[in-house]
């Protein structure tokens, strides 16, 4: 997905796509090095971003990485996202998290794998992954560690 798209725009397109299809894997391609827009795209559900000048091999490797469930971020973007979460501009309140998302977060905080959380809630591992992605998006985080850390800081888990 390109951030600079006519009409709807890439940022809103990412949000709507991931909202409607939570299992969608979106990688942002951009010519601009605008960290704020990239951070917003990632907060909206993108798995990461690449510069448009990447080689064919780099693009293929990045897509394979994203499809394998891993995120694609440079260290500077990770810092930008951490700052956004710390400033509260992305994170939402616990009342905006569903009960299921809170259950998944509690399982993560207890050190359970997605499969273990699924067994305890009588749900499939894929369903847990979907809840986890929504949870990450709502909290504005990239991974389990950030979600759990924010969960403890905000009092969502104890």
Backbone as ProteinMPNN parsed JSONL, in Angstrom:
{"seq_chain_A": "XXXXXXXXXXXXXXXXXXXXXXXXXXXXXXXXXXXXXXXXXXXXXXXXXXXXXXXXXXXXXXXXXXXXXXXXXXXXXXXXXXXXXXXXXXXXXXXXXXXXXXXXXXXXXXXXXXXXXXXXXXXXXXXXXXXXXXXXXXXXXXXXXXXXXXXXXXXXXX", "coords_chain_A": {"N_chain_A": [[0.852, -1.17, 0.0], [0.567, 2.164, -0.812], [1.376, 5.16, 0.858], [0.858, 7.721, -0.124], [-1.752, 8.109, -1.83], [-4.236, 8.812, -4.283], [-7.495, 10.199, -3.598], [-9.009, 8.326, -1.18], [-6.644, 7.837, 0.277], [-3.631, 6.36, 1.557], [-3.277, 5.873, 4.34], [-5.853, 5.842, 5.529], [-6.934, 3.855, 3.933], [-5.448, 1.598, 4.699], [-6.32, 1.348, 7.373], [-9.107, 0.844, 7.042], [-9.044, -1.491, 5.477], [-7.725, -3.4, 7.136], [-9.445, -3.343, 9.274], [-11.791, -4.372, 8.162], [-10.873, -6.79, 7.164], [-9.273, -8.549, 9.171], [-7.201, -10.419, 9.001], [-5.658, -9.602, 6.952], [-2.566, -8.812, 5.429], [-0.61, -6.122, 5.402], [1.803, -4.181, 3.865], [3.478, -1.187, 3.83], [4.522, 0.785, 1.192], [6.632, 3.411, 0.458], [7.738, 6.523, -0.852], [8.349, 8.745, 0.49], [9.987, 9.77, 3.485], [8.504, 9.984, 5.89], [8.108, 9.76, 9.073], [5.971, 10.053, 10.867], [3.619, 9.591, 9.327], [4.155, 6.963, 8.522], [4.257, 5.697, 11.016], [1.596, 6.084, 11.764], [0.32, 4.547, 9.794], [1.213, 2.004, 10.525], [0.144, 1.864, 13.097], [-2.459, 1.744, 12.293], [-2.635, -0.806, 11.397], [-0.826, -1.826, 9.501], [1.848, -4.06, 8.689], [4.382, -3.169, 8.517], [6.909, -1.215, 6.825], [8.377, -0.237, 3.711], [10.86, 1.35, 1.749], [10.31, 2.775, -1.465], [12.441, 2.37, -3.109], [13.569, -0.121, -2.746], [15.208, -3.209, -3.594], [14.224, -5.811, -5.93], [14.669, -8.322, -4.779], [14.823, -7.642, -2.048], [12.229, -6.689, -1.654], [10.704, -9.029, -2.148], [11.679, -10.667, -0.084], [10.828, -9.178, 2.119], [8.031, -9.266, 1.855], [7.643, -12.024, 2.171], [8.51, -12.269, 4.815], [6.588, -10.695, 6.159], [4.272, -12.166, 5.532], [4.843, -14.415, 6.967], [4.183, -13.655, 9.437], [5.74, -11.854, 10.798], [6.88, -8.589, 11.76], [7.946, -5.638, 9.971], [10.211, -3.374, 10.64], [12.228, -0.486, 11.003], [14.752, 0.455, 13.393], [14.463, 3.21, 14.078], [11.789, 3.728, 13.521], [10.54, 2.015, 15.322], [11.209, 3.342, 17.694], [9.773, 5.733, 17.295], [7.15, 4.754, 17.328], [7.041, 3.751, 19.94], [7.311, 6.138, 21.353], [4.899, 7.358, 20.561], [3.029, 5.659, 21.79], [3.784, 6.034, 24.44], [3.119, 8.709, 24.73], [0.435, 8.609, 24.68], [-1.07, 9.107, 22.434], [-1.893, 7.132, 20.719], [-2.713, 4.919, 22.21], [-5.588, 3.433, 23.64], [-8.357, 3.464, 25.997], [-9.0, 0.979, 28.551], [-11.69, 0.414, 28.538], [-12.351, 0.528, 25.896], [-11.34, -1.732, 24.857], [-12.246, -5.015, 23.974], [-13.797, -7.593, 25.966], [-12.755, -10.071, 25.26], [-10.353, -9.328, 24.036], [-9.043, -8.296, 26.272], [-8.831, -10.684, 27.742], [-7.081, -12.112, 26.091], [-4.837, -10.443, 26.275], [-4.284, -10.756, 29.004], [-3.571, -13.449, 29.011], [-1.249, -13.302, 27.467], [0.305, -11.765, 29.194], [0.654, -13.617, 31.164], [2.478, -15.199, 30.03], [1.684, -17.081, 28.177], [1.49, -18.942, 25.118], [0.022, -18.275, 21.853], [-1.408, -20.558, 21.124], [-1.786, -21.783, 23.62], [-3.327, -19.844, 24.94], [-5.557, -19.933, 23.286], [-6.462, -22.587, 23.777], [-7.198, -22.348, 26.486], [-9.32, -20.604, 26.295], [-11.012, -21.891, 24.652], [-10.811, -21.471, 21.886], [-9.636, -21.16, 18.487], [-6.164, -21.09, 17.464], [-5.736, -19.316, 15.358], [-7.902, -17.567, 15.676], [-7.191, -16.388, 18.083], [-4.887, -15.056, 17.24], [-6.065, -13.174, 15.555], [-7.536, -11.654, 17.422], [-5.367, -10.721, 18.878], [-4.01, -9.111, 16.977], [-5.926, -7.087, 16.635], [-5.959, -6.08, 19.22], [-3.285, -5.152, 19.411], [-3.386, -3.142, 17.474], [-5.314, -1.399, 18.569], [-4.006, -0.63, 20.903], [-1.804, 0.509, 19.85], [0.671, -0.722, 19.505], [3.439, -2.936, 18.592], [4.044, -5.565, 19.143], [3.851, -8.516, 21.301], [5.344, -8.09, 23.643], [5.41, -5.275, 23.91], [2.658, -4.825, 24.138], [2.026, -6.16, 26.537], [3.683, -4.77, 28.342], [2.565, -2.176, 28.154], [0.015, -2.837, 28.984], [0.439, -3.48, 31.693], [1.404, -0.98, 32.601], [-0.852, 0.638, 32.17], [-2.677, -0.586, 33.759], [-4.324, -2.594, 32.797], [-3.775, -5.228, 33.065], [-2.68, -7.174, 35.865]], "CA_chain_A": [[0.0, 0.0, 0.0], [1.303, 3.428, -0.846], [0.781, 6.17, 1.741], [0.402, 8.833, -0.97], [-2.689, 7.621, -2.852], [-5.327, 9.768, -4.52], [-8.798, 9.831, -3.029], [-9.065, 7.906, 0.219], [-5.325, 7.935, 0.906], [-3.116, 5.093, 2.045], [-3.459, 5.687, 5.78], [-7.239, 5.432, 5.772], [-7.137, 2.577, 3.244], [-4.896, 0.555, 5.574], [-7.222, 1.192, 8.522], [-10.35, 0.198, 6.615], [-8.756, -2.841, 5.006], [-7.438, -4.276, 8.274], [-10.668, -3.418, 10.076], [-12.738, -5.249, 7.474], [-10.217, -8.085, 6.951], [-8.216, -8.548, 10.188], [-6.082, -11.292, 8.656], [-4.914, -8.997, 5.844], [-1.175, -8.457, 5.701], [-0.355, -4.904, 4.643], [3.125, -3.569, 3.955], [3.426, 0.137, 3.234], [5.628, 1.209, 0.331], [6.575, 4.857, 0.412], [8.904, 7.265, -1.324], [8.607, 9.745, 1.519], [10.509, 9.26, 4.751], [7.702, 10.687, 6.878], [7.944, 8.814, 10.186], [4.64, 10.182, 11.471], [2.667, 8.867, 8.487], [4.467, 5.535, 8.586], [3.814, 5.247, 12.338], [0.14, 6.024, 11.718], [-0.044, 3.371, 8.99], [1.472, 0.817, 11.344], [-0.877, 1.87, 14.149], [-3.721, 1.373, 11.639], [-2.635, -2.231, 11.102], [0.209, -2.274, 8.565], [2.885, -4.893, 9.306], [5.664, -2.51, 8.41], [7.022, -0.365, 5.655], [9.582, -0.305, 2.896], [11.069, 2.442, 0.82], [10.023, 2.345, -2.832], [13.669, 2.077, -3.849], [14.121, -1.433, -2.403], [15.417, -4.1, -4.735], [13.238, -6.88, -6.11], [14.96, -9.352, -3.777], [14.435, -7.114, -0.742], [10.767, -6.653, -1.614], [10.22, -10.413, -2.008], [12.022, -11.123, 1.272], [9.973, -8.458, 3.065], [6.675, -9.818, 1.748], [7.689, -13.343, 2.802], [8.614, -12.035, 6.26], [5.273, -10.236, 6.622], [3.332, -13.29, 5.431], [5.205, -15.362, 8.028], [3.675, -13.118, 10.706], [6.713, -10.971, 11.435], [6.753, -7.188, 11.389], [9.1, -5.041, 9.291], [10.408, -2.023, 11.151], [13.56, 0.001, 11.29], [14.833, 0.897, 14.791], [13.947, 4.567, 14.282], [10.333, 3.662, 13.537], [10.169, 1.419, 16.616], [11.284, 4.418, 18.69], [8.643, 6.646, 17.049], [5.931, 4.101, 17.806], [7.118, 3.716, 21.398], [7.016, 7.494, 21.818], [3.454, 7.588, 20.37], [2.322, 4.93, 22.838], [4.088, 6.702, 25.694], [2.446, 9.998, 24.796], [-0.997, 8.378, 24.775], [-1.788, 9.526, 21.225], [-2.448, 5.969, 20.045], [-3.32, 3.989, 23.154], [-6.972, 3.683, 24.021], [-8.638, 3.041, 27.353], [-9.401, -0.426, 28.683], [-13.109, 0.28, 28.221], [-12.481, 0.383, 24.451], [-10.919, -3.085, 24.523], [-13.295, -5.995, 24.241], [-13.47, -8.548, 27.02], [-11.904, -11.1, 24.66], [-9.015, -8.74, 23.882], [-8.443, -8.264, 27.608], [-8.471, -12.062, 28.077], [-5.877, -12.432, 25.317], [-3.755, -9.678, 26.89], [-3.945, -11.42, 30.282], [-2.835, -14.669, 28.66], [0.096, -12.885, 27.051], [1.011, -11.337, 30.401], [0.98, -14.833, 31.923], [3.505, -15.914, 29.29], [1.1, -18.15, 27.371], [1.55, -18.833, 23.657], [-1.308, -18.131, 21.252], [-2.072, -21.866, 21.201], [-2.204, -21.992, 25.01], [-4.446, -18.923, 25.19], [-6.696, -20.498, 22.558], [-6.99, -23.754, 24.511], [-7.848, -21.924, 27.73], [-10.556, -19.886, 25.955], [-11.753, -22.747, 23.716], [-10.778, -20.803, 20.589], [-8.509, -21.59, 17.654], [-4.989, -20.236, 17.507], [-5.956, -18.24, 14.388], [-8.81, -16.598, 16.285], [-6.383, -15.649, 19.067], [-4.03, -14.145, 16.475], [-6.914, -12.069, 15.103], [-7.779, -10.795, 18.595], [-4.091, -10.083, 19.232], [-3.768, -8.026, 16.024], [-6.833, -5.975, 16.968], [-5.454, -5.538, 20.476], [-2.08, -4.383, 19.103], [-3.793, -1.942, 16.749], [-5.979, -0.479, 19.5], [-3.024, -0.11, 21.847], [-0.75, 1.211, 19.123], [1.934, -1.422, 19.744], [3.864, -3.804, 17.505], [4.254, -6.958, 19.505], [3.35, -8.967, 22.594], [6.09, -7.461, 24.738], [4.914, -3.911, 24.068], [1.274, -4.896, 24.616], [2.038, -6.529, 27.958], [4.259, -3.655, 29.093], [1.559, -1.118, 28.217], [-1.067, -3.367, 29.811], [0.805, -3.297, 33.104], [1.475, 0.462, 32.888], [-2.208, 1.212, 32.182], [-3.519, -1.306, 34.719], [-5.228, -3.55, 32.136], [-3.421, -6.513, 33.676], [-1.961, -6.986, 37.135]], "C_chain_A": [[0.895, 1.228, 0.0], [0.605, 4.421, 0.085], [0.165, 7.291, 0.915], [-0.462, 8.284, -2.099], [-3.772, 8.667, -3.056], [-6.624, 9.28, -3.876], [-8.695, 9.549, -1.55], [-7.741, 8.099, 0.944], [-4.923, 6.611, 1.529], [-3.359, 4.835, 3.512], [-4.866, 5.182, 6.11], [-7.528, 4.094, 5.104], [-6.602, 1.415, 4.081], [-5.858, 0.288, 6.719], [-8.476, 0.43, 8.13], [-10.129, -1.245, 6.188], [-8.549, -3.796, 6.169], [-8.653, -4.406, 9.179], [-11.651, -4.417, 9.472], [-12.194, -6.67, 7.31], [-9.033, -8.192, 7.908], [-7.007, -9.428, 9.855], [-5.258, -10.75, 7.49], [-3.506, -8.626, 6.309], [-0.826, -7.287, 4.795], [1.063, -4.42, 4.929], [3.042, -2.247, 3.2], [4.697, 0.371, 2.424], [5.535, 2.719, 0.208], [7.875, 5.447, -0.108], [9.317, 8.273, -0.258], [9.122, 9.084, 2.786], [9.831, 10.021, 5.89], [7.355, 9.722, 8.006], [6.547, 8.878, 10.804], [3.592, 9.429, 10.661], [2.902, 7.365, 8.534], [3.999, 4.973, 9.927], [2.296, 5.143, 12.391], [-0.328, 4.813, 10.924], [0.131, 2.093, 9.796], [0.455, 0.73, 12.475], [-2.234, 1.476, 13.583], [-3.743, -0.079, 11.203], [-1.611, -2.723, 10.103], [1.276, -3.051, 9.333], [4.253, -4.252, 9.262], [5.707, -1.654, 7.175], [8.362, -0.578, 4.981], [9.662, 0.951, 2.051], [10.833, 1.923, -0.586], [11.284, 1.996, -3.62], [14.303, 0.74, -3.453], [14.272, -2.279, -3.66], [14.298, -5.141, -4.796], [13.425, -7.96, -5.043], [14.54, -8.901, -2.375], [12.916, -7.081, -0.59], [10.199, -8.052, -1.402], [10.488, -10.943, -0.606], [11.115, -10.457, 2.311], [8.546, -8.998, 3.042], [6.625, -11.195, 2.413], [7.745, -13.214, 4.32], [7.262, -11.618, 6.832], [4.256, -11.364, 6.589], [3.607, -14.359, 6.49], [4.786, -14.843, 9.399], [4.637, -12.21, 11.429], [6.537, -9.553, 10.92], [8.056, -6.683, 10.779], [9.266, -3.607, 9.759], [11.881, -1.711, 11.29], [13.579, 0.457, 12.747], [14.27, 2.293, 15.029], [12.424, 4.584, 14.311], [9.857, 3.039, 14.84], [10.181, 2.492, 17.701], [10.107, 5.374, 18.527], [7.348, 6.053, 17.564], [5.897, 4.041, 19.325], [6.792, 5.083, 21.978], [5.526, 7.805, 21.678], [2.656, 6.903, 21.455], [2.533, 5.625, 24.169], [3.356, 8.018, 25.845], [0.937, 9.851, 24.891], [-1.761, 8.75, 23.528], [-2.416, 8.352, 20.501], [-3.229, 5.096, 21.005], [-4.736, 4.42, 23.519], [-7.188, 3.193, 25.448], [-9.098, 1.595, 27.374], [-10.87, -0.609, 28.328], [-13.335, 0.125, 26.716], [-11.969, -0.961, 23.963], [-12.07, -4.027, 24.827], [-12.853, -6.916, 25.374], [-12.531, -9.628, 26.488], [-10.479, -10.576, 24.476], [-8.3, -8.65, 25.225], [-8.023, -9.666, 28.054], [-7.192, -12.483, 27.356], [-4.673, -11.706, 25.923], [-3.327, -10.308, 28.214], [-3.17, -12.713, 30.036], [-1.413, -14.355, 28.248], [0.927, -12.508, 28.276], [1.414, -12.529, 31.265], [2.025, -15.681, 31.2], [2.99, -17.043, 28.423], [1.308, -17.881, 25.885], [0.131, -18.629, 23.131], [-2.091, -19.439, 21.336], [-2.588, -22.121, 22.618], [-3.382, -21.088, 25.37], [-5.702, -19.476, 24.526], [-7.309, -21.682, 23.29], [-7.733, -23.326, 25.768], [-9.181, -21.219, 27.471], [-11.445, -20.672, 24.998], [-11.91, -22.078, 22.356], [-9.58, -21.318, 19.798], [-7.348, -20.607, 17.799], [-5.139, -19.072, 16.526], [-6.884, -17.166, 14.943], [-8.062, -15.757, 17.318], [-5.486, -14.648, 18.346], [-4.827, -12.937, 15.978], [-7.191, -11.107, 16.252], [-6.501, -10.048, 18.981], [-3.794, -8.923, 18.284], [-4.662, -6.828, 16.315], [-6.378, -5.281, 18.241], [-4.235, -4.656, 20.216], [-2.453, -3.072, 18.423], [-4.435, -0.929, 17.705], [-4.997, 0.147, 20.475], [-1.908, 0.668, 21.168], [0.619, 0.604, 19.352], [2.217, -2.391, 18.598], [3.926, -5.272, 17.872], [3.74, -7.238, 20.914], [4.03, -8.242, 23.745], [5.602, -6.039, 24.987], [3.491, -3.899, 24.609], [1.234, -5.193, 26.11], [2.59, -5.387, 28.805], [3.243, -2.524, 29.246], [0.39, -1.552, 29.091], [-0.8, -3.201, 31.291], [0.824, -1.825, 33.471], [0.082, 1.069, 33.034], [-3.145, 0.502, 33.153], [-4.508, -2.26, 34.086], [-5.006, -4.953, 32.662], [-2.642, -6.23, 34.943], [-1.046, -8.165, 37.403]], "O_chain_A": [[1.872, 1.295, 0.746], [-0.623, 4.508, 0.093], [-0.932, 7.759, 1.222], [0.033, 8.023, -3.196], [-4.18, 9.336, -2.106], [-6.805, 8.084, -3.646], [-8.338, 10.423, -0.76], [-7.727, 8.487, 2.112], [-5.771, 5.836, 1.973], [-3.621, 3.698, 3.903], [-5.039, 4.226, 6.865], [-8.282, 3.284, 5.643], [-7.237, 0.363, 4.159], [-6.178, -0.865, 7.008], [-8.865, -0.522, 8.806], [-10.936, -2.121, 6.501], [-9.129, -4.881, 6.192], [-8.87, -5.455, 9.783], [-12.264, -5.209, 10.187], [-12.956, -7.636, 7.314], [-7.896, -7.95, 7.501], [-5.913, -9.203, 10.374], [-4.272, -11.367, 7.086], [-3.302, -8.184, 7.44], [-0.753, -7.434, 3.575], [1.465, -4.271, 6.083], [2.584, -2.206, 2.058], [5.807, 0.176, 2.92], [4.472, 3.252, -0.113], [8.964, 4.938, 0.16], [10.495, 8.607, -0.127], [8.732, 7.963, 3.114], [10.492, 10.62, 6.738], [6.403, 8.951, 7.892], [6.006, 7.853, 11.218], [2.768, 8.71, 11.227], [1.951, 6.585, 8.581], [3.409, 3.894, 9.973], [1.761, 4.215, 12.998], [-1.267, 4.128, 11.331], [-0.718, 1.203, 9.749], [-0.043, -0.354, 12.78], [-3.072, 0.934, 14.304], [-4.758, -0.551, 10.692], [-1.523, -3.928, 9.867], [1.571, -2.74, 10.487], [5.188, -4.736, 9.9], [4.681, -1.392, 6.547], [9.332, -1.031, 5.588], [8.642, 1.537, 1.689], [11.121, 0.762, -0.877], [11.198, 1.39, -4.688], [15.461, 0.49, -3.791], [13.565, -2.09, -4.65], [13.537, -5.321, -3.845], [12.451, -8.451, -4.473], [13.972, -9.681, -1.61], [12.382, -7.406, 0.471], [9.313, -8.243, -0.569], [9.629, -11.59, -0.007], [10.685, -11.1, 3.268], [7.926, -9.166, 4.092], [5.677, -11.5, 3.136], [7.09, -13.977, 5.031], [6.84, -12.128, 7.87], [3.46, -11.508, 7.517], [2.711, -15.117, 6.863], [5.006, -15.509, 10.41], [4.379, -11.827, 12.571], [6.1, -9.339, 9.789], [9.129, -7.228, 11.037], [8.534, -2.72, 9.318], [12.682, -2.573, 11.651], [12.533, 0.811, 13.29], [13.662, 2.541, 16.07], [11.829, 5.371, 15.046], [8.864, 3.492, 15.408], [9.275, 2.549, 18.532], [9.505, 5.784, 19.519], [6.535, 6.754, 18.167], [4.848, 4.254, 19.934], [6.081, 5.183, 22.978], [4.941, 8.437, 22.557], [1.711, 7.482, 21.992], [1.592, 5.792, 24.945], [3.006, 8.41, 26.958], [0.229, 10.824, 25.149], [-2.991, 8.719, 23.54], [-3.371, 8.534, 19.747], [-4.294, 4.586, 20.656], [-5.029, 5.604, 23.681], [-6.301, 2.576, 26.037], [-9.528, 1.05, 26.358], [-11.26, -1.68, 27.863], [-14.389, -0.354, 26.297], [-12.137, -1.303, 22.793], [-12.782, -3.856, 25.817], [-11.666, -6.997, 25.692], [-11.612, -10.051, 27.189], [-9.512, -11.294, 24.729], [-7.097, -8.896, 25.311], [-6.973, -9.824, 28.677], [-6.326, -13.132, 27.943], [-3.604, -12.298, 26.066], [-2.134, -10.382, 28.508], [-2.229, -13.03, 30.764], [-0.477, -15.057, 28.633], [2.096, -12.878, 28.386], [2.395, -12.463, 32.006], [2.415, -16.744, 31.684], [3.771, -17.882, 27.975], [1.303, -16.73, 25.448], [-0.842, -18.788, 23.869], [-3.296, -19.431, 21.59], [-3.7, -22.619, 22.795], [-4.325, -21.525, 26.03], [-6.778, -19.486, 25.124], [-8.53, -21.777, 23.414], [-8.786, -23.88, 26.084], [-10.068, -21.233, 28.325], [-12.498, -20.19, 24.58], [-12.981, -22.108, 21.751], [-8.628, -21.848, 20.371], [-7.527, -19.457, 18.199], [-4.715, -17.957, 16.828], [-6.669, -15.978, 14.701], [-8.278, -14.549, 17.414], [-5.342, -13.512, 18.797], [-4.325, -11.813, 15.979], [-7.096, -9.891, 16.086], [-6.553, -8.879, 19.364], [-3.371, -7.858, 18.734], [-4.212, -5.684, 16.249], [-6.405, -4.054, 18.336], [-4.151, -3.543, 20.735], [-1.907, -2.018, 18.749], [-4.127, 0.261, 17.649], [-5.132, 1.316, 20.835], [-1.158, 1.395, 21.82], [1.62, 1.319, 19.39], [1.361, -2.638, 17.748], [3.866, -6.134, 16.995], [3.266, -6.346, 21.618], [3.378, -7.83, 24.703], [5.404, -5.638, 26.134], [3.149, -3.061, 25.444], [0.496, -4.552, 26.858], [2.038, -5.068, 29.858], [3.077, -1.977, 30.336], [-0.163, -0.751, 29.844], [-1.69, -2.829, 32.056], [0.322, -1.445, 34.529], [-0.148, 1.908, 33.906], [-4.28, 0.936, 33.35], [-5.443, -2.703, 34.752], [-5.928, -5.768, 32.703], [-2.02, -5.177, 35.081], [-0.357, -8.193, 38.423]]}, "name": "protein", "num_of_chains": 1, "seq": "XXXXXXXXXXXXXXXXXXXXXXXXXXXXXXXXXXXXXXXXXXXXXXXXXXXXXXXXXXXXXXXXXXXXXXXXXXXXXXXXXXXXXXXXXXXXXXXXXXXXXXXXXXXXXXXXXXXXXXXXXXXXXXXXXXXXXXXXXXXXXXXXXXXXXXXXXXXXXX"}
